[in-house]
Amino acid sequence: MLRDDRDIPLYMIGIAAQMLSIHPQTLRLYEREGLVNPGRSEGNTRLYSQSSR
């Protein structure tokens, strides 16, 4: 099964927040509420994709 390129985690939280014009803490809240599900790097850094659902 091929993976959609929009699913590949690329953006660290600061960049993703800037792209959305929101504060990084807002993304953390969305994650706690289950609204987004970012990937994680080996160092446990949140990595967002175009479709982090």
Long-range contacts (C-beta under 8 A, 24 or more apart in sequence): 4-51, 5-50, 6-49, 6-50, 6-51, 7-49, 7-50, 7-51, 8-49, 9-38, 9-39, 9-47, 9-48, 9-49, 9-52, 10-47, 10-48, 10-49, 11-47, 11-48, 11-49, 12-45, 12-46, 12-47, 12-48, 13-38, 13-45, 13-46, 13-48, 15-48, 16-48, 16-52
